[in-house]
């Protein structure tokens, strides 16, 4: 029984090595994820105007396309607005997003380290050296972090490449609210949202204070609604890597460890 468990573990480490070395080539040549954002004003002065953004990201680039719908509608809206505004809230955010450009460099390095660790773990197992479980734990955690980086950090990292430092502390929208719903699927995520509010630029100065204090109702000329959808689709290899991690880096090593422990404890119970 002990020999069979050892053979299973050797075979497992061989599979891990093959998976990680295959990942080295795949991550360099295939798409990491694609994303799209589609927004449109549906109610109010800018109704019909909107923007569509399509993005494709791989190891070397982030190619984006932007299409503006209803440009003249948006232009007429801006020309009809006045300069009404109120002081905006000031706040500081402690959340820092890792830029995509950094992740495009660090993720391939992490894959190379994981591949090297898998070879090292294979050698340790061949010679039955002690404390090899620690290397296995590090390898498992590293592959998991590669997945987190590809699935979560990389899409957010595209935003981290931009500087959103405000040039003004004034706001022109009041009584804003946002409703959203999301749908998480295997290999993709969708976010639908709707934002409503009142544009102070479309408010007469005589009623400005009253509207700032109390929303006037959706029939007011300053009322605006915007709807949108964001879709993120992971590269096919990311979904496959998720399955491989669960089987070959988490469940299979755990099952072998439990079997080996049961083999050691069984004679003591007899």
C-alpha positions in Angstrom: 0.0 0.0 0.0 2.8 2.4 0.9 4.5 1.8 -2.5 1.3 2.5 -4.3 0.8 5.8 -2.4 4.3 6.8 -3.3 3.7 6.0 -7.0 0.5 8.1 -6.9 2.4 11.0 -5.3 5.2 10.8 -7.9 2.6 10.8 -10.7 0.8 13.8 -9.1 4.0 15.8 -9.0 4.7 15.0 -12.6 1.2 16.3 -13.5 1.9 19.5 -11.5 5.1 20.1 -13.4 3.4 19.6 -16.7 0.6 21.9 -15.8 2.9 24.7 -14.7 5.3 24.4 -17.6 2.3 24.4 -20.0 1.0 27.5 -18.2 4.3 29.3 -19.0 3.6 29.1 -22.8 -0.2 29.7 -22.5 0.1 32.8 -20.4 2.4 34.4 -22.9 0.4 33.6 -26.0 -3.3 33.6 -25.0 -5.8 36.3 -24.0 -6.0 36.8 -20.2 -9.5 38.4 -20.3 -11.8 40.6 -22.3 -14.1 43.2 -20.9 -16.9 45.4 -22.2 -18.7 48.4 -20.8 -21.9 49.7 -22.3 -23.7 52.8 -20.8 -26.6 54.8 -22.0 -28.6 57.8 -20.6 -32.2 56.6 -20.8 -34.1 59.5 -19.2 -33.5 63.2 -19.2 -31.8 65.8 -21.4 -28.9 63.4 -22.5 -31.3 60.5 -23.2 -29.8 58.5 -26.1 -26.2 59.4 -25.5 -23.8 56.7 -24.2 -20.4 55.1 -24.5 -19.2 51.6 -25.4 -15.8 50.3 -24.4 -14.2 47.0 -25.4 -11.0 45.8 -24.0 -8.7 42.7 -24.6 -5.8 42.1 -22.3 -2.9 39.7 -22.7 0.6 39.5 -21.3 2.0 42.2 -23.6 -0.9 44.6 -24.2 -4.3 46.0 -23.3 -6.1 46.9 -26.5 -9.2 49.0 -26.0 -11.8 50.5 -28.4 -14.1 53.3 -27.5 -17.3 54.3 -29.3 -19.5 57.3 -28.4 -23.2 57.1 -29.2 -25.3 60.2 -29.5 -22.5 62.7 -29.5 -24.6 65.6 -30.6 -27.2 64.8 -28.0 -24.4 64.9 -25.4 -23.2 68.2 -26.9 -26.6 69.8 -26.7 -26.9 68.7 -23.1 -23.6 70.3 -22.2 -24.6 73.5 -24.0 -27.9 73.7 -22.2 -26.3 73.4 -18.7 -25.3 76.3 -16.5 -22.5 76.4 -13.9 -24.5 75.4 -10.8 -22.6 73.2 -8.4 -22.1 72.4 -4.7 -19.1 71.6 -2.6 -18.2 67.9 -2.9 -17.4 65.6 -0.1 -13.7 65.1 0.4 -12.4 61.7 1.4 -9.2 59.7 1.2 -9.1 56.1 0.0 -6.6 53.7 1.4 -7.3 51.1 -1.3 -4.5 50.9 -3.8 -5.0 48.9 -7.0 -1.9 47.2 -8.5 -1.6 48.6 -12.0 -2.1 46.1 -14.8 1.3 46.9 -16.3 2.9 45.6 -13.0 0.8 42.4 -13.1 1.7 41.7 -16.7 5.3 41.6 -15.5 4.8 39.8 -12.1 2.4 37.1 -13.0 4.8 35.3 -15.5 7.5 35.5 -12.9 5.2 33.9 -10.3 4.5 31.1 -12.8 8.2 30.5 -13.3 8.7 30.3 -9.6 5.8 27.9 -9.2 7.2 25.7 -12.0 10.6 25.6 -10.3 9.0 24.7 -6.9 7.1 21.9 -8.6 10.4 20.4 -9.8 12.0 20.9 -6.4 9.0 19.1 -4.8 9.3 16.2 -7.2 13.0 15.7 -6.3 12.2 15.9 -2.6 9.5 13.3 -3.0 11.8 11.0 -4.9 14.3 11.0 -2.1 11.6 10.9 0.6 13.0 14.0 2.3 11.3 15.4 5.4 9.3 18.6 5.5 8.4 18.4 1.8 4.9 19.2 2.8 6.0 22.8 3.5 7.1 23.2 -0.1 3.9 21.7 -1.3 1.9 24.2 0.9 3.9 27.1 -0.6 3.3 25.8 -4.1 -0.4 25.4 -3.5 -0.6 29.0 -2.1 1.4 30.4 -5.0 -0.8 28.8 -7.7 -3.9 30.1 -5.8 -2.4 33.6 -5.8 -1.7 33.4 -9.5 -5.4 32.6 -10.0 -6.5 35.5 -7.8 -4.2 37.8 -9.8 -5.7 36.6 -13.1 -9.3 36.6 -12.1 -9.6 39.6 -9.8 -6.4 41.8 -9.7 -5.8 41.9 -13.5 -9.3 43.3 -14.3 -9.1 45.8 -11.5 -5.5 46.6 -12.4 -6.7 48.2 -15.7 -8.3 50.9 -13.5 -5.2 51.1 -11.4 -3.2 52.3 -14.5 -5.2 55.6 -14.5 -4.9 58.6 -12.3 -8.3 59.7 -11.0 -7.1 62.6 -9.0 -9.9 65.2 -9.0 -9.2 68.6 -10.5 -12.2 70.1 -8.7 -14.0 69.5 -5.4 -17.4 70.7 -6.8 -20.3 68.4 -7.7 -23.1 69.0 -10.2 -25.3 66.0 -9.4 -27.4 65.6 -6.2 -29.6 62.9 -4.7 -27.8 60.3 -6.7 -28.6 56.6 -6.2 -27.3 53.4 -7.8 -29.0 50.1 -8.2 -27.0 47.1 -9.4 -27.2 43.3 -9.9 -24.6 40.9 -10.8 -24.3 37.4 -12.3 -21.2 35.3 -11.7 -20.7 32.4 -14.1 -18.0 29.9 -14.7 -15.4 32.0 -16.6 -17.3 35.3 -16.7 -19.0 38.0 -14.6 -21.8 40.5 -15.5 -22.7 43.6 -13.7 -25.9 45.6 -14.5 -26.4 49.0 -12.9 -28.7 52.0 -13.1 -27.8 55.4 -11.7 -30.3 58.2 -11.1 -29.9 61.8 -9.9 -30.6 65.5 -10.6 -28.3 67.6 -12.7 -27.8 71.0 -11.1 -26.7 72.4 -14.4 -30.3 72.1 -15.6 -31.8 73.8 -12.5 -32.9 77.4 -12.4 -31.0 79.4 -9.8 -34.2 80.5 -8.2 -35.1 76.9 -7.2 -31.5 75.7 -6.6 -31.6 75.7 -2.8 -35.0 73.9 -2.7 -33.8 71.1 -5.0 -30.5 70.6 -3.2 -32.5 70.2 0.1 -35.3 67.9 -1.4 -35.5 65.9 -4.6 -38.2 67.4 -6.8 -39.5 64.2 -8.5 -38.7 62.3 -11.6 -40.7 64.6 -13.9 -38.4 67.6 -13.2 -36.2 68.6 -16.3 -33.0 68.0 -14.3 -33.8 64.3 -13.6 -31.4 61.9 -15.3 -31.2 58.1 -15.5 -28.3 56.1 -16.8 -28.2 52.4 -17.4 -25.2 50.2 -18.1 -23.7 46.8 -18.2 -20.1 45.6 -17.6 -19.0 42.1 -18.7 -15.7 40.4 -18.0 -14.8 37.1 -19.7 -11.8 35.2 -18.6 -9.4 33.5 -21.0 -10.1 29.8 -21.5 -6.9 28.8 -19.8 -7.8 30.7 -16.6 -11.0 28.5 -16.2 -8.9 25.4 -16.9 -6.3 26.4 -14.4 -9.0 26.9 -11.8 -10.0 23.2 -12.2 -6.5 22.0 -12.3 -5.6 23.8 -9.1 -8.6 22.3 -7.3 -7.8 18.8 -8.4 -4.0 18.5 -8.6 -2.9 21.2 -6.1 -5.6 21.0 -3.5 -7.8 17.9 -3.4 -5.4 15.3 -4.7 -2.5 16.2 -2.3 -5.0 16.4 0.6 -6.4 13.0 -0.2 -2.9 11.5 -0.4 -2.0 13.0 2.9 -5.1 11.6 4.6 -4.4 8.2 3.1 -0.8 8.2 4.3 -1.9 9.3 7.8 -4.5 6.5 7.9 -1.8 4.0 6.9 0.4 5.1 9.7 -2.3 5.1 12.4 -4.0 1.8 11.3 -1.4 -0.6 12.8 -1.5 1.3 16.1 -5.3 0.8 16.3 -4.9 -3.0 15.7 
